[in-house]
Amino acid sequence: MASIIKKLNKQTGITYVYESESYWDKEKKQPRSKRMPEEKIAEFLVVFAEF
């Protein structure tokens, strides 16, 4: 399951948007997460906003 994360950079005032997906790491036996780079999310949001 994926979720959307907003991260504010306090130095620049820019808010970045990430898609985070959780998965189970079998080797370390604990949950981990992967984040999709904001460029890909930004492209998706631009396309989505056009509809």
Secondary structure as the mmCIF struct_conf table of DSSP 4:
data_model
#
loop_
_struct_conf.conf_type_id
_struct_conf.id
_struct_conf.beg_label_comp_id
_struct_conf.beg_label_asym_id
_struct_conf.beg_label_seq_id
_struct_conf.end_label_comp_id
_struct_conf.end_label_asym_id
_struct_conf.end_label_seq_id
STRN STRN1 ALA A 2 ASN A 9
TURN_TY1_P TURN_TY1_P1 LYS A 10 GLY A 13
STRN STRN2 ILE A 14 ASP A 25
TURN_TY1_P TURN_TY1_P2 LYS A 26 LYS A 29
STRN STRN3 GLN A 30 MET A 36
HELX_RH_AL_P HELX_RH_AL_P1 GLU A 38 GLU A 50
#
